[in-house]
Amino acid sequence: MAEIFQNRIDAGRRLAAGMESLKDVDNLIVLALPRGGVPVAAEVAKLLRAPLDVLIVRKVGLPNYPELAMGAVASGDIEVVNKEVVTRWGIGADQFKQVADRELEEVERRDTLYRRGRGALDVADKIVVLVDDGVATGSTIKAAIAALRKMHAQSIVVGVPVAAPDTLRELQELADEVVCVDAPAGFRAVGGSYQDFSQTTDEEVCRTLRMTENR
């Protein structure tokens, strides 16, 4: 039977319980994928006694098939190209740049909104705990992992309350470690594992980040 979380805070607490071995580890940072990953990650950061920040990632979709990622852009002007997809679909550098630049504008908007007053995100040589509220296809979190590799993270631990079983296996190949509370055989959507899966707002993200700064 699939786990049912009351809300993202409950999910974060239950996820954090599986990560106690990382408590008080030096050089560790918890990164949330906004917006839904932020309240989950806040609970993880609280238990691990680690700093919390956000990693803004936007998928760069094919011009006529936006659901298929040909790459991604992330905080810090990080650009990741999926060479296999670009080659298969005959995407030129100009085409990629046009879509990437548009997504980068949204990255910068959210980065300015969420990370105001913070320095540039620096994960070089750090143990990164990357948290979201769940994964279905995993396209965003896979892009985030690729971006963190490019940013020279020491190691990447992915933490999610719920995941599609096939996607979970893929993440286990990409990350150094994956902690997942539940991967139900009958997975259909992330929201199906939550009693309350209401949208997380920009205001909630900003408030949560401010609260963690003051802990």
Backbone bond lengths (Angstrom), bond angles and torsions (degrees), N, CA, C in turn:
res aa  C-N    CA-C-N  psi(-1)  N-CA   C-N-CA  omega(-1)  CA-C   N-CA-C  phi
1 M - - - 1.466 - - 1.533 109.68 -
2 A 1.315 116.37 134.03 1.460 121.24 -177.14 1.527 111.36 -67.67
3 E 1.327 114.74 144.27 1.451 120.56 174.23 1.530 109.37 -66.94
4 I 1.324 116.17 141.76 1.457 120.80 174.68 1.527 107.90 -120.38
5 F 1.318 115.53 117.68 1.464 120.93 178.88 1.526 109.15 -91.40
6 Q 1.324 116.46 142.74 1.467 119.24 178.09 1.530 110.31 -63.33
7 N 1.315 115.71 -46.12 1.460 122.08 -179.29 1.527 107.57 -163.26
8 R 1.335 117.38 -172.47 1.465 119.76 -177.10 1.528 112.67 -69.00
9 I 1.330 117.03 -29.52 1.464 119.24 177.90 1.523 110.23 -67.41
10 D 1.308 116.62 -45.33 1.468 121.20 176.44 1.528 109.84 -59.99
11 A 1.337 116.83 -43.10 1.461 120.86 179.36 1.518 111.01 -62.50
12 G 1.335 116.42 -39.99 1.453 120.59 179.23 1.519 112.49 -63.99
13 R 1.305 116.70 -41.00 1.463 121.06 179.73 1.523 110.97 -65.28
14 R 1.320 115.93 -40.75 1.467 119.08 -179.08 1.528 111.15 -73.13
15 L 1.318 116.40 -33.74 1.463 119.90 174.59 1.526 110.39 -66.21
16 A 1.333 115.92 -44.70 1.468 120.94 -178.72 1.521 111.86 -59.29
17 A 1.337 116.41 -33.22 1.464 120.31 -179.25 1.526 111.78 -61.55
18 G 1.317 116.77 -25.18 1.466 120.71 178.43 1.509 113.63 -89.38
19 M 1.336 116.53 6.07 1.464 120.72 -177.16 1.527 112.59 -123.07
20 E 1.315 117.46 16.63 1.474 120.37 -174.12 1.521 113.23 -59.85
21 S 1.330 117.19 -23.48 1.466 119.61 179.59 1.524 111.74 -65.31
22 L 1.337 116.97 -16.28 1.460 121.69 -179.43 1.532 112.46 -94.89
23 K 1.330 117.17 -0.11 1.467 120.19 -177.76 1.524 110.90 -61.84
24 D 1.327 115.34 131.24 1.462 123.20 177.36 1.529 113.98 63.53
25 V 1.327 117.34 18.02 1.468 120.14 175.49 1.528 108.70 -70.21
26 D 1.317 116.04 133.08 1.464 119.87 179.22 1.523 110.71 -66.77
27 N 1.298 115.36 152.75 1.462 121.63 171.75 1.527 112.57 64.12
28 L 1.335 116.29 31.24 1.463 120.63 -178.78 1.525 109.55 -110.95
29 I 1.317 116.64 140.74 1.460 122.21 175.76 1.518 109.05 -136.19
30 V 1.318 116.61 141.13 1.464 122.45 176.65 1.523 108.08 -100.42
31 L 1.322 116.32 124.31 1.458 121.57 178.79 1.522 109.57 -115.74
32 A 1.325 115.47 128.76 1.460 121.23 178.38 1.514 110.23 -100.66
33 L 1.332 115.89 146.88 1.456 121.13 170.13 1.525 107.33 -94.36
34 P 1.336 116.95 110.40 1.473 119.09 -178.67 1.524 110.91 -71.00
35 R 1.339 116.68 154.16 1.442 121.05 2.77 1.525 111.78 -96.79
36 G 1.329 116.61 -35.51 1.462 120.20 -172.33 1.513 115.45 -61.45
37 G 1.331 117.06 -24.82 1.460 119.51 -178.76 1.507 114.31 -75.72
38 V 1.333 117.51 -14.89 1.471 120.25 -173.49 1.531 113.07 -67.21
39 P 1.346 120.28 -51.83 1.474 118.13 179.31 1.521 112.72 -63.58
40 V 1.319 118.03 -30.38 1.466 121.10 176.49 1.524 109.44 -67.26
41 A 1.336 115.56 -49.59 1.466 120.90 -177.65 1.521 112.45 -64.70
42 A 1.334 117.14 -30.84 1.466 120.13 179.51 1.517 110.92 -61.01
43 E 1.333 117.00 -39.01 1.460 120.79 178.59 1.525 111.02 -69.42
44 V 1.332 116.31 -37.03 1.464 120.79 177.90 1.526 109.99 -64.85
45 A 1.338 116.00 -47.12 1.464 120.50 -179.56 1.526 111.38 -61.84
46 K 1.330 116.11 -36.85 1.477 120.38 -179.90 1.520 110.36 -63.40
47 L 1.341 117.29 -46.74 1.459 120.46 -178.08 1.531 111.20 -68.84
48 L 1.335 116.89 -39.28 1.468 120.29 -177.43 1.523 112.27 -79.76
49 R 1.348 115.69 -9.36 1.469 121.43 -176.03 1.526 109.91 55.02
50 A 1.332 113.86 50.69 1.464 121.63 -177.34 1.524 109.59 -124.93
51 P 1.329 117.18 155.39 1.459 119.86 176.40 1.525 111.43 -66.95
52 L 1.334 115.32 149.83 1.466 121.97 179.24 1.519 109.61 -116.12
53 D 1.307 115.80 135.77 1.460 121.28 173.94 1.525 107.66 -145.32
54 V 1.316 116.28 -179.80 1.464 120.58 179.78 1.519 109.82 -121.34
55 L 1.312 115.03 148.63 1.460 121.82 173.00 1.526 106.80 -117.00
56 I 1.319 115.68 114.63 1.461 120.36 -179.49 1.521 108.46 -88.40
57 V 1.304 116.22 119.90 1.466 121.85 -179.45 1.521 108.96 -128.52
58 R 1.310 115.76 135.58 1.471 120.67 175.37 1.518 108.82 -127.80
59 K 1.293 114.40 130.26 1.457 120.37 176.26 1.521 109.90 -69.94
60 V 1.324 116.88 139.30 1.464 122.31 173.48 1.528 106.29 -101.28
61 G 1.350 115.26 101.27 1.460 119.94 -174.85 1.517 112.60 -87.77
62 L 1.321 115.66 158.07 1.467 120.58 175.39 1.525 110.01 -58.54
63 P 1.330 118.28 142.85 1.473 121.43 -177.32 1.526 114.26 -51.20
64 N 1.327 117.47 -42.07 1.472 120.27 -177.87 1.525 112.91 -106.52
65 Y 1.305 116.24 6.27 1.464 120.70 -178.81 1.530 107.60 -150.42
66 P 1.350 116.86 68.15 1.467 121.81 -170.03 1.511 115.32 -60.68
67 E 1.344 117.95 -19.99 1.457 119.29 179.78 1.526 112.01 -71.90
68 L 1.323 117.89 -21.29 1.463 121.67 179.82 1.521 109.42 -92.70
69 A 1.327 116.38 118.75 1.458 121.06 -175.32 1.522 111.04 -79.45
70 M 1.328 115.19 127.62 1.470 119.73 171.19 1.527 109.56 -103.25
71 G 1.334 115.28 4.41 1.453 120.82 178.03 1.508 110.46 163.42
72 A 1.308 116.00 -164.80 1.462 121.01 -179.40 1.525 109.26 -159.38
73 V 1.325 114.84 158.85 1.463 121.47 172.07 1.526 107.09 -127.41
74 A 1.325 114.90 150.40 1.462 119.36 -175.94 1.513 110.49 -144.47
75 S 1.334 115.36 169.29 1.455 122.39 177.67 1.528 110.34 -48.97
76 G 1.334 115.84 141.03 1.456 119.91 178.68 1.513 113.62 87.34
77 D 1.353 116.23 21.75 1.465 121.60 179.68 1.525 112.48 59.11
78 I 1.325 116.18 33.68 1.460 120.83 177.50 1.527 109.31 -84.30
79 E 1.316 115.76 130.94 1.465 121.51 178.90 1.526 108.94 -126.45
80 V 1.315 115.67 129.64 1.461 121.87 179.40 1.518 108.04 -120.26
81 V 1.332 117.05 129.74 1.462 121.73 -179.74 1.523 109.22 -112.47
82 N 1.325 116.22 128.18 1.459 121.34 173.49 1.530 107.32 -86.07
83 K 1.316 115.44 93.65 1.466 120.37 -172.82 1.524 112.65 -61.11
84 E 1.318 116.29 -33.99 1.468 119.98 -179.66 1.527 110.74 -62.95
85 V 1.346 116.89 -46.21 1.468 120.95 -179.07 1.521 110.70 -69.13
86 V 1.330 116.86 -43.37 1.468 120.90 -179.66 1.520 110.95 -59.96
87 T 1.323 116.52 -43.37 1.466 120.72 -179.88 1.521 111.30 -68.32
88 R 1.324 116.61 -44.88 1.466 120.69 -176.83 1.525 111.82 -62.28
89 W 1.337 116.63 -37.02 1.460 120.44 -176.68 1.535 112.91 -97.82
90 G 1.329 116.60 4.03 1.463 120.10 176.20 1.525 113.68 63.02
91 I 1.320 116.66 41.28 1.469 121.21 -179.03 1.535 109.68 -85.87
92 G 1.329 116.11 123.25 1.451 120.85 178.12 1.512 111.80 -80.92
93 A 1.330 115.15 165.63 1.468 120.51 -178.43 1.521 111.59 -60.51
94 D 1.327 117.75 -38.04 1.473 120.98 -179.43 1.522 111.30 -66.72
95 Q 1.342 115.94 -40.06 1.463 119.56 178.34 1.519 110.72 -63.47
96 F 1.321 115.66 -44.84 1.464 119.34 179.94 1.522 110.37 -61.35
97 K 1.323 115.91 -46.14 1.459 120.63 -177.25 1.521 111.66 -61.41
98 Q 1.331 117.10 -37.61 1.465 120.52 -178.83 1.529 110.74 -61.74
99 V 1.329 116.49 -45.70 1.466 119.91 -179.99 1.534 110.16 -72.25
100 A 1.334 116.44 -41.36 1.469 120.55 -178.06 1.521 111.19 -62.59
101 D 1.332 117.29 -40.94 1.461 120.63 -179.66 1.522 111.27 -63.04
102 R 1.332 116.14 -38.16 1.463 119.94 179.10 1.531 110.86 -65.53
103 E 1.332 116.23 -42.34 1.465 119.90 179.28 1.528 110.85 -70.43
104 L 1.331 116.39 -32.76 1.460 119.99 179.62 1.527 111.69 -65.43
105 E 1.323 116.39 -31.72 1.465 119.91 175.86 1.528 110.70 -60.76
106 E 1.343 116.12 -40.98 1.464 119.92 179.33 1.525 110.74 -70.28
107 V 1.334 117.00 -36.20 1.467 120.35 175.55 1.520 110.01 -59.53
108 E 1.320 115.67 -47.19 1.469 120.51 -178.26 1.526 111.63 -65.90
109 R 1.351 116.71 -37.04 1.465 120.20 178.34 1.527 110.14 -62.52
110 R 1.321 115.62 -48.34 1.466 119.33 -178.67 1.526 111.36 -69.31
111 D 1.324 116.23 -36.70 1.462 120.19 179.23 1.526 110.00 -61.02
112 T 1.319 116.33 -43.92 1.463 121.42 179.19 1.524 110.89 -65.45
113 L 1.334 116.37 -41.56 1.467 121.09 -178.24 1.519 111.82 -68.41
114 Y 1.345 117.02 -47.90 1.458 120.91 -172.99 1.528 113.36 -82.75
115 R 1.332 116.79 -33.91 1.458 119.55 -169.84 1.517 112.19 -108.92
116 R 1.307 117.71 24.38 1.469 121.27 -177.93 1.522 110.83 -55.84
117 G 1.348 114.59 132.52 1.450 119.68 179.06 1.516 114.76 82.95
118 R 1.333 117.58 -8.09 1.461 120.35 178.52 1.523 108.93 -93.38
119 G 1.306 116.09 152.68 1.454 119.91 175.62 1.520 110.54 -72.85
120 A 1.312 116.31 177.31 1.459 120.70 178.11 1.532 109.68 -61.46
121 L 1.321 115.95 142.02 1.460 121.07 -179.75 1.526 109.45 -65.76
122 D 1.327 115.97 125.12 1.464 121.39 -178.16 1.522 108.65 -128.87
123 V 1.325 116.77 111.52 1.466 120.68 179.92 1.520 111.79 -114.89
124 A 1.308 117.48 5.72 1.469 120.71 -178.31 1.527 110.51 -55.82
125 D 1.349 114.98 127.14 1.467 122.78 177.26 1.524 113.29 64.19
126 K 1.337 117.24 21.03 1.461 120.60 177.69 1.526 110.89 -108.55
127 I 1.329 114.21 153.81 1.465 120.50 171.26 1.528 106.19 -84.83
128 V 1.318 116.25 118.36 1.462 121.56 -175.93 1.523 110.02 -106.02
129 V 1.326 115.94 126.28 1.468 121.31 170.80 1.524 106.13 -100.98
130 L 1.309 116.17 109.50 1.460 123.25 -175.00 1.529 108.89 -98.63
131 V 1.335 116.52 120.34 1.465 120.76 -170.11 1.522 112.14 -123.77
132 D 1.328 115.57 135.89 1.462 122.25 169.24 1.515 108.13 -134.69
133 D 1.345 116.45 171.77 1.470 118.88 -177.78 1.524 112.59 -83.34
134 G 1.324 117.25 -2.19 1.454 122.06 178.02 1.517 109.68 155.90
135 V 1.330 116.00 162.53 1.467 119.23 178.74 1.526 110.72 -134.15
136 A 1.322 114.54 136.07 1.468 121.40 174.65 1.532 107.52 -104.49
137 T 1.335 117.32 -85.44 1.470 119.96 176.00 1.523 111.10 -77.45
138 G 1.335 116.42 -26.51 1.456 120.51 177.62 1.510 115.28 79.58
139 S 1.337 117.87 11.71 1.470 119.62 -175.03 1.528 112.17 -60.66
140 T 1.329 117.49 -40.58 1.465 120.18 -178.39 1.518 111.53 -70.52
141 I 1.310 118.09 -44.56 1.460 120.01 -176.96 1.529 110.91 -71.51
142 K 1.329 116.92 -30.88 1.475 119.41 174.47 1.528 110.09 -65.19
143 A 1.323 115.85 -41.12 1.464 119.93 177.23 1.520 110.52 -63.97
144 A 1.350 116.30 -38.43 1.462 120.68 178.87 1.527 110.91 -63.68
145 I 1.320 116.91 -41.05 1.465 120.76 178.00 1.526 110.18 -61.57
146 A 1.341 116.12 -45.01 1.465 120.30 179.11 1.529 110.65 -61.31
147 A 1.337 116.47 -40.67 1.464 120.57 179.21 1.528 110.88 -64.70
148 L 1.328 117.30 -41.64 1.469 120.99 -179.87 1.524 111.58 -66.53
149 R 1.329 116.45 -34.61 1.469 119.04 174.79 1.524 109.65 -62.71
150 K 1.309 115.76 -41.74 1.461 120.73 -179.42 1.523 111.35 -67.91
151 M 1.337 116.01 -25.94 1.466 121.56 178.42 1.528 111.95 -88.53
152 H 1.342 116.63 5.52 1.467 123.78 173.76 1.525 114.10 67.00
153 A 1.349 115.55 39.19 1.471 118.86 172.09 1.527 108.75 -62.42
154 Q 1.329 116.06 143.31 1.470 120.21 179.05 1.525 110.86 -65.52
155 S 1.331 115.39 -47.87 1.463 120.66 176.89 1.523 108.51 -155.15
156 I 1.329 115.28 158.06 1.460 121.14 -175.60 1.522 109.52 -126.84
157 V 1.337 114.85 120.83 1.460 121.67 174.55 1.520 106.91 -109.18
158 V 1.308 117.81 117.90 1.462 121.88 177.73 1.523 108.58 -90.65
159 G 1.330 116.30 131.49 1.453 121.03 178.00 1.519 110.93 -126.23
160 V 1.328 116.75 120.93 1.466 121.51 178.98 1.529 109.51 -140.59
161 P 1.332 117.74 141.06 1.462 119.27 177.73 1.532 112.76 -68.18
162 V 1.345 116.49 -35.46 1.464 119.90 -176.05 1.520 109.57 -146.50
163 A 1.342 115.21 146.72 1.462 119.77 -179.82 1.517 110.19 -151.23
164 A 1.323 115.71 151.38 1.460 120.92 169.89 1.527 107.65 -66.59
165 P 1.328 119.05 134.26 1.472 120.80 -175.09 1.527 113.89 -54.20
166 D 1.328 118.31 -44.38 1.462 120.63 -179.66 1.522 111.25 -63.28
167 T 1.335 116.06 -41.79 1.464 120.12 179.31 1.523 110.91 -66.55
168 L 1.319 117.02 -37.65 1.463 121.17 178.42 1.526 110.33 -58.93
169 R 1.323 116.55 -43.17 1.468 119.77 179.19 1.535 110.80 -64.12
170 E 1.329 116.82 -37.27 1.461 120.07 178.00 1.526 111.10 -65.59
171 L 1.325 116.68 -41.25 1.456 120.95 179.45 1.528 111.50 -65.41
172 Q 1.313 116.40 -33.77 1.462 119.99 179.00 1.526 111.38 -65.39
173 E 1.325 116.13 -24.67 1.465 120.58 176.50 1.526 111.51 -80.08
174 L 1.333 116.81 -27.77 1.471 121.31 -173.18 1.523 113.63 -93.44
175 A 1.323 116.73 -35.68 1.469 121.27 -177.10 1.524 110.07 -96.10
176 D 1.329 116.43 165.86 1.462 120.35 176.51 1.525 111.21 -76.64
177 E 1.316 115.54 -29.39 1.466 121.12 178.36 1.517 108.29 -156.06
178 V 1.322 116.51 146.34 1.461 121.36 176.54 1.525 108.66 -129.66
179 V 1.331 115.41 129.10 1.467 121.47 174.68 1.516 107.30 -114.87
180 C 1.315 116.23 121.27 1.471 121.49 -177.85 1.523 108.38 -137.71
181 V 1.321 116.34 130.52 1.467 120.26 -178.55 1.523 111.13 -72.93
182 D 1.335 116.68 -40.29 1.464 119.08 -174.69 1.528 111.11 -151.09
183 A 1.318 115.41 137.20 1.466 121.84 174.54 1.525 107.29 -132.74
184 P 1.336 116.93 76.71 1.470 120.99 -172.61 1.524 113.34 -64.42
185 A 1.318 115.31 139.69 1.473 120.58 -179.84 1.522 111.21 -60.80
186 G 1.310 117.14 -32.86 1.463 120.62 -179.20 1.511 113.46 -94.57
187 F 1.343 117.22 27.04 1.465 120.96 -177.08 1.520 111.73 -54.56
188 R 1.346 114.90 133.94 1.469 120.72 175.11 1.522 111.77 -125.05
189 A 1.326 115.90 -42.20 1.461 119.64 -179.73 1.524 108.31 -157.53
190 V 1.330 116.52 152.69 1.462 121.19 -179.83 1.523 110.97 -58.56
191 G 1.324 116.81 -43.28 1.457 121.16 -177.33 1.516 114.24 -60.69
192 G 1.327 116.90 -20.76 1.456 120.58 179.78 1.518 113.45 -68.02
193 S 1.339 117.00 -14.46 1.466 121.11 179.32 1.525 112.56 -97.83
194 Y 1.327 117.02 6.40 1.462 121.93 -178.03 1.526 111.49 -122.86
195 Q 1.329 116.41 137.07 1.463 120.03 170.20 1.524 109.60 -70.94
196 D 1.333 115.71 -43.50 1.471 121.64 178.22 1.528 107.77 -119.16
197 F 1.332 116.28 109.54 1.463 121.56 179.24 1.524 109.56 -122.98
198 S 1.336 114.77 36.91 1.459 119.61 179.75 1.526 109.86 -65.13
199 Q 1.318 115.72 152.85 1.460 121.24 -175.01 1.528 111.70 -63.74
200 T 1.319 116.17 136.58 1.460 121.79 173.38 1.524 108.42 -82.34
201 T 1.318 117.22 130.74 1.463 120.91 -176.32 1.531 111.42 -92.75
202 D 1.331 114.95 164.04 1.460 120.02 174.81 1.525 110.85 -58.39
203 E 1.327 116.17 -39.00 1.466 120.55 -179.37 1.531 110.89 -63.06
204 E 1.321 117.03 -40.31 1.465 120.46 178.94 1.530 111.02 -65.82
205 V 1.334 115.93 -39.46 1.464 120.13 178.24 1.526 109.78 -60.49
206 C 1.323 116.40 -50.10 1.469 120.96 -178.56 1.525 111.29 -62.18
207 R 1.333 117.08 -41.69 1.461 120.89 -179.54 1.532 111.00 -64.73
208 T 1.324 116.77 -42.12 1.466 120.76 179.90 1.517 111.36 -63.69
209 L 1.321 116.86 -42.54 1.461 120.47 179.22 1.531 111.21 -64.88
210 R 1.331 116.78 -39.01 1.462 120.32 178.02 1.530 110.89 -64.37
211 M 1.326 116.04 -41.33 1.463 120.60 -179.16 1.528 111.63 -63.74
212 T 1.334 116.72 -39.27 1.459 119.04 -179.15 1.522 110.97 -70.12
213 E 1.325 117.11 -29.98 1.468 120.58 177.03 1.521 110.83 -64.74
214 N 1.327 115.84 -30.60 1.466 120.81 -175.35 1.520 113.93 -92.97
215 R 1.326 117.40 3.57 1.467 119.05 -179.69 1.524 111.25 -70.57
